[in-house]
Amino acid sequence: MNTAVSLLTKDAPQAQKVELKKQINRQMIAILDFGSQYSELIARRIRETQVYSEVISYRTTAEQLRQLNPKGIILSGGPSSVYDAKAPHCDPEIWHLGIPILGVCYGMQLMVQQLGGEVKKSERGEYGKAALYIDDATNLLTSVEDGTTMWMSHGDSVITMPSGFELLAHTANTPTAAIANHEKKLYGVQFHPEVVHSVGGFSLIQNFVYQICESEPTWTTDAFVEEAIREIRAKVGEKRVLLALSGGVDSSTLAFLLYKAIGDQLTCVFIDQGFMRKLEPERLLKLFSEQFHIPVEYVNAREHFIKALDGITDPEEKRRIIGREFIHAFEETSKNLGPFDYLAQGTLYPDVIESADTNVDPQTGERVAVKIKSHHNVGGLPKDLRFKLVEPLRKLFKDEVRKVGLCVGLPEEIVQRHPFPGPGLAIRIIGEVTAERLNILRDADLIVRQEINRNNLYNKYWQAFAVLLPVRSVGVMGDQRTYAYPVVLRIVTSEDGMTADWARVPYDILEVISNRIVNEVKGVNRVVLDITSKPPGTIEWE
């Protein structure tokens, strides 16, 4: 999304507002999800072309797609083999909609099978980087360099192409790495163009979006903000909204967006649950009251939250309890400040995806993918919620939220802030949360952030923080035996939080961080480094 913005006023013609939404919807690329870990990355890459995309269930019927009327359809990859008895299949009528379709990996194999071709287990699987040799550069592979690197991950291959299909490209191990039926605008690739390892992948995606689907770049920051403000005003009317403000990018962006939309109908409340980083509550209140002039109600609930987590060690249970206690705290606050009809939350698309909300079939309730974890603002809400939810950022990735933040006037200092989970330090303490462990982690985390900032590396990393483990190990300090906690350094690079890699932090900086933590934080005698990517790990430990 670009960063220009011209906000619609309350008096803007309704026809203009409706037309704006139609323009966005007409350019949509629908992604049928077959359970691939990369489905959301496809959506992310499409949006980079400034065309809206959304992940939907593979069970979506051809008629439903016809009603949706997307400019194009992408079939994602998936863990199944198309010839398995319980393999997920799409409605075969989609091939006759006249809408351009791109099948990726499993999606290509499904296309081949349903249209009369043959797919079998490969004699040799192909995983990782492979050189793509182009046989036909028409349309899909225009501007993709011959011999470019693409990312493979498959154990099955197309043996026979369906009638009307032609070969576009091959690799050393895969004779049919890309195929097409140009007349019907049906395309398939055996590799994953959406991942960063595929050098020519984004060019291929652009070709599909612009040349084949003939989409226009209407998914822009100004279009989103205008539509979001319109929808907020239409939904809320003259009623009041309560916002859970944490001071992070998401809730701060939401606060600015809501304030522009409804002004004094918004009440921001900061619930200090005791799980914030060191000095952050004080900094938050000062920024919003003195610099932004947006009033914030402060609620000190530290003792209440810690007591609610007494003896709790399961991470899912922690999230549910924190989500529940947040709502109860807001309900109590609303009685004093209200009445309020709406609760605003900074839920993002990755939150929804990781909680498997978008992967639930609306008719059967069956999940396409396994839930990774509940998010406090997605999976932790009680069924008897007294508020109606307002979640204007629900379809945005993190980098899109940052652009929206800049558009609505949020300072760079907050826009570039590292993501911080809603449950805070409670899910960076593995096991039971206690006051002692919180103090230890706060001090260690502050040192990590100080050293990353001191070396001008803050904006280079997606997240940099400390994790406290619930075990103790033997150490030696001052010729005396110690038995104290280990702290884990988790420092990662990422584009959108959907995937991540551990950061190659210079050794001398790691040495300073380790020495400071061991010497300055009472109760810690060991510092270790997490060198796990996502996947298979997650960025947060819980």
Rosetta blueprint (number, residue, H / E / L):
1 M L
2 N L
3 T L
4 A L
5 V L
6 S L
7 L L
8 L L
9 T L
10 K L
11 D L
12 A L
13 P L
14 Q H
15 A H
16 Q H
17 K H
18 V H
19 E H
20 L H
21 K H
22 K H
23 Q H
24 I H
25 N H
26 R H
27 Q L
28 M L
29 I E
30 A E
31 I E
32 L E
33 D E
34 F L
35 G L
36 S L
37 Q L
38 Y L
39 S H
40 E H
41 L H
42 I H
43 A H
44 R H
45 R H
46 I H
47 R H
48 E H
49 T L
50 Q L
51 V L
52 Y L
53 S E
54 E E
55 V E
56 I E
57 S E
58 Y L
59 R L
60 T L
61 T L
62 A H
63 E H
64 Q H
65 L H
66 R H
67 Q H
68 L H
69 N L
70 P L
71 K L
72 G E
73 I E
74 I E
75 L E
76 S L
77 G L
78 G L
79 P L
80 S L
81 S L
82 V L
83 Y L
84 D L
85 A L
86 K L
87 A L
88 P L
89 H L
90 C L
91 D L
92 P H
93 E H
94 I H
95 W H
96 H H
97 L L
98 G L
99 I L
100 P L
101 I E
102 L E
103 G E
104 V E
105 C L
106 Y H
107 G H
108 M H
109 Q H
110 L H
111 M H
112 V H
113 Q H
114 Q H
115 L L
116 G L
117 G L
118 E E
119 V E
120 K E
121 K E
122 S E
123 E E
124 R E
125 G E
126 E E
127 Y E
128 G E
129 K E
130 A E
131 A E
132 L E
133 Y E
134 I E
135 D L
136 D L
137 A L
138 T L
139 N H
140 L H
141 L H
142 T L
143 S L
144 V L
145 E L
146 D L
147 G L
148 T E
149 T E
150 M E
151 W E
152 M E
153 S E
154 H E
155 G E
156 D E
157 S E
158 V E
159 I E
160 T E
161 M L
162 P L
163 S L
164 G L
165 F L
166 E E
167 L E
168 L E
169 A E
170 H E
171 T L
172 A L
173 N L
174 T L
175 P L
176 T L
177 A L
178 A E
179 I E
180 A E
181 N E
182 H L
183 E L
184 K L
185 K L
186 L E
187 Y E
188 G E
189 V E
190 Q L
191 F E
192 H L
193 P L
194 E L
195 V L
196 V L
197 H L
198 S L
199 V L
200 G L
201 G H
202 F H
203 S H
204 L H
205 I H
206 Q H
207 N H
208 F H
209 V H
210 Y H
211 Q H
212 I H
213 C L
214 E L
215 S L
216 E L
217 P L
218 T L
219 W L
220 T L
221 T H
222 D H
223 A H
224 F H
225 V H
226 E H
227 E H
228 A H
229 I H
230 R H
231 E H
232 I H
233 R H
234 A H
235 K H
236 V H
237 G L
238 E L
239 K L
240 R L
241 V E
242 L E
243 L E
244 A E
245 L L
246 S L
247 G L
248 G L
249 V H
250 D H
251 S H
252 S H
253 T H
254 L H
255 A H
256 F H
257 L H
258 L H
259 Y H
260 K H
261 A H
262 I H
263 G H
264 D H
265 Q H
266 L E
267 T E
268 C E
269 V E
270 F E
271 I E
272 D E
273 Q L
274 G L
275 F L
276 M L
277 R L
278 K L
279 L L
280 E H
281 P H
282 E H
283 R H
284 L H
285 L H
286 K H
287 L H
288 F H
289 S H
290 E H
291 Q H
292 F L
293 H L
294 I L
295 P L
296 V E
297 E E
298 Y E
299 V E
300 N E
301 A L
302 R H
303 E H
304 H H
305 F H
306 I H
307 K H
308 A H
309 L L
310 D L
311 G L
312 I L
313 T L
314 D L
315 P H
316 E H
317 E H
318 K H
319 R H
320 R H
321 I H
322 I H
323 G H
324 R H
325 E H
326 F H
327 I H
328 H H
329 A H
330 F H
331 E H
332 E H
333 T H
334 S H
335 K H
336 N H
337 L H
338 G L
339 P L
340 F L
341 D L
342 Y E
343 L E
344 A E
345 Q L
346 G L
347 T L
348 L L
349 Y H
350 P H
351 D H
352 V H
353 I H
354 E H
355 S L
356 A L
357 D L
358 T L
359 N L
360 V E
361 D L
362 P L
363 Q L
364 T L
365 G L
366 E L
367 R E
368 V L
369 A L
370 V L
371 K L
372 I L
373 K L
374 S L
375 H L
376 H L
377 N L
378 V L
379 G L
380 G L
381 L L
382 P L
383 K L
384 D L
385 L L
386 R L
387 F L
388 K E
389 L E
390 V E
391 E L
392 P L
393 L L
394 R L
395 K L
396 L L
397 F L
398 K H
399 D H
400 E H
401 V H
402 R H
403 K H
404 V H
405 G H
406 L H
407 C H
408 V L
409 G L
410 L L
411 P L
412 E H
413 E H
414 I H
415 V H
416 Q L
417 R L
418 H L
419 P L
420 F L
421 P L
422 G L
423 P L
424 G H
425 L H
426 A H
427 I H
428 R L
429 I E
430 I L
431 G L
432 E L
433 V L
434 T L
435 A H
436 E H
437 R H
438 L H
439 N H
440 I H
441 L H
442 R H
443 D H
444 A H
445 D H
446 L H
447 I H
448 V H
449 R H
450 Q H
451 E H
452 I H
453 N H
454 R H
455 N L
456 N L
457 L L
458 Y H
459 N H
460 K H
461 Y L
462 W L
463 Q E
464 A E
465 F E
466 A E
467 V E
468 L E
469 L L
470 P L
471 V L
472 R L
473 S E
474 V E
475 G E
476 V E
477 M E
478 G L
479 D L
480 Q E
481 R E
482 T E
483 Y E
484 A E
485 Y E
486 P E
487 V E
488 V E
489 L E
490 R E
491 I E
492 V E
493 T E
494 S L
495 E L
496 D L
497 G L
498 M L
499 T L
500 A E
501 D E
502 W E
503 A L
504 R L
505 V L
506 P L
507 Y H
508 D H
509 I H
510 L H
511 E H
512 V H
513 I H
514 S H
515 N H
516 R H
517 I H
518 V H
519 N H
520 E H
521 V L
522 K L
523 G L
524 V E
525 N E
526 R E
527 V E
528 V E
529 L E
530 D L
531 I L
532 T L
533 S L
534 K E
535 P L
536 P L
537 G L
538 T L
539 I L
540 E L
541 W L
542 E L
